[in-house]
Amino acid sequence: MKKIIMVLVGGSLLAGCANHQVTKYRGDDSKPIIVTDYYQKIPNTAGGVEVSFTAFNMSEKPIKYLDFYGKHFDRVGEQTNDRITGAETKGYRFVGPYKSEARIYGRFGPSFYNGSAHCMMIDSIKVTYMDSTELELQGDKLKDVLVIGNTTCRNLINR
């Protein structure tokens, strides 16, 4: 009985170790990172927007910093500005080190203020590795690492 319990516990622990997206894209050199989720929450009563972001380091090199930049849009698809700073784009930073296949996750904010912000799009990502090399992801390179489906302007409901 003791052996059966140990096998069941050990098997369940091993089965939960790797994210299915990490397993799917392991060895794909075109994806130095994968973004598996991001969204903004509905603005609070002061118009403050919280942002959530999840990615994985798919490179062999450890990540020192991961910076991502987002733009927020209203319900009709027009870009919104931060009502305090006037900024159109907001940057967020993760501080590593993040080893290969490590989860990079966090919630930020509220740090962008506009009560009409309905959804958020990632505009660019900058990865700085521990060896100080940098990687900029924009356009098609950015689309390639967003492994989240077709919804690009994301909020808590449509993610």
Number of C-alpha atoms within 10 A of each C-alpha: 6 6 8 9 10 11 12 10 12 11 11 11 10 9 10 9 8 13 14 10 15 19 10 10 17 14 12 11 10 13 20 22 29 25 22 20 16 24 24 27 20 19 19 13 8 10 18 19 26 18 22 16 19 15 23 23 23 24 21 10 18 19 27 19 19 23 15 19 15 19 22 29 20 15 10 7 12 11 18 23 20 21 14 10 9 12 13 15 17 16 15 17 15 17 12 16 16 20 19 16 22 20 19 22 15 14 14 14 14 16 16 28 24 22 18 17 27 24 28 23 20 23 18 18 21 16 22 19 20 16 10 11 11 14 13 13 18 15 9 9 14 19 17 16 21 20 17 15 9 9 10 17 20 20 21 14 10 10 16
